[in-house]
Amino acid sequence: MLTWNEEKTIPVNIEKVWELFADENIRRIMPNVVEHTPIEKKEGVVGSTYKQSYKEGRRIETYIVETLAYENTEDKKHLRIGFNLAKAFEIQIAFTLSKIDESTTRFQYEGYNKGINFLGKVMLKIAGNKNNNKVVQDFMDTIEKESLANAAV
């Protein structure tokens, strides 16, 4: 199982960063997502499901994403989602934004990727932490870059 828990301080208002996690902005922060369609939106958000397709190389994987936790207050924003990918991986990721001041936000990105069958476990061992750490850092850098661009609008 691969796990991560990283933080970054972003010099942007919490609301501007949070906008990036809205359904209509998902491709800005996850450019390989080629489809993100609501299946069922629940009141209170938790339990909502989405059909999502992700393109890697020439391959497209489609899976169902479920919202597992959601909080949207003035000082804290939190979203936890989970999905199974390719019948081989169980993935949960969480995004937490904490307001430091009016123009600064702490962004925390945590999650895990667990092999759920023999193939998934072997593939995670081969991929290793180094590759996973690069993916996590690239995502965090994308959030910072898009937050700065969003603040300029």
N, C-alpha and C positions, 0 to 999 in steps of 0.2 A: 504494500500500500504506500502510495506517495501522499505526503501531507505538506501543507505550507501555511504560513501565517506571517504576512508581511505588512508593513505600514509605510506610509509616505505622507508628508505634509505638503499640501497643495495650496498655493497662495491665491485661492479663489473662494468666493462665498459658497457655503454649503448647498444652497438652493440651485446654484448654477452647476455644481458638480452632480447633484441628484438628478437633474434634468436628463443627463446622459443615460440613466438607467430606465427611462421611460420606453415603452414598447416601440414608439416611432423612431427612437434614436439608437436602438440596439446595434445597428450596422456600423454606427460611428465608432463604437468601442469594441465591436466584434465583427470586423469586416468579412470574415469567412462564413458568417451566418448568412445564408442566402434566402431563408424563409423563417419568419417568426409570426405565426398566426394563432390568435387566441382560440382555444377550444371551448373553455368554460371559464368565465370570470366570476369569482365568488365575491360576495360582499365581505369587506374586510381583507380582501386580497388572498389570504392564506387558503390554500387548496385550489387556487386557480391553476389551469393547465394550458399549455401552449404546444403547438406542433412546431418544431424547430428543425431546420436542415442546415447542415454544416458542410462546407466544401473543403476538402483537403486534397490538393493535387487535382486529379481528374475524378476522384471519388466523392460522392455526396452521401452522408449519413443522415437519416431522419430519425427523430426520437421525440418523446413527450417530456416536457419540462414541467415540474410542479413547483409552485411557490410554497415553501415550507415554513417561512417566518417572514414577517413584514412589520416594520415600524417606521412611522413618518411623523416625527415631532420637530419642533423648532431647532433643537440642539442635537438631535440624533436621527439618522436615517439608517435603516437596516433591511437587507433583503437576503434571504437564504433560499436557494433553489437546489433541486436535485433531479437527476435523470440517469437512466441506464443507456449506455452507448454500445451499439453493435453486439448486444447480448453478451458482452465480455467485461464491461466496466460499470461500476456504480460510482457516480460522481456527485459530490455535493460541494457547492461553493457559496460563500457568503461575502457580501460587501457591506461594510459598516462605515458610515461617515459621521464624524463628530465635529461639532462646531467649536473651533478654538476661539475665534473672534469673528467679527463681521466680514473679514476678507481672508480668512484662513480656515482650512478644513483638514482634519486628519482622516486619511483614507486607509482602511484596513481591509485586506483581501486574504481570506483564509479558505481552506477547503481540503478535500481529499479525493483521491482517485484510487479505487480498490478493484482489483481483479475479482470477478465473480465466477470465473471458471478457469480451467487450466490455461487456456490460451491467453486470457486476460492477465493472469498472474505472471506468465512467462514474458509477455510483451512489456509489462511494467518493469520487470527486472532488467530487460534489455535496454529500455529507454533510460532508466536510471534517473537519479536526482538532478544531475547536471543539466540535462535537457529540460526537465520540469522547471528547474529554477530559472532557466532562460525564458521559458514561456510565461512564467509568473512575472518576471521583471519586465518583459515586453508589454504585457497587459497593463501593468502599473504605469509604465511610461506613456502608454496610449491614453490612459485615464487622465494623467497630468496634462498631456499635450491637448487633448480635446477639451478639457476643463478650461484651460487658458484661452483656447479659441472661442469657446462658448461664452466666456466672461467678456470677451472683446466685442461681442455682438450687441 
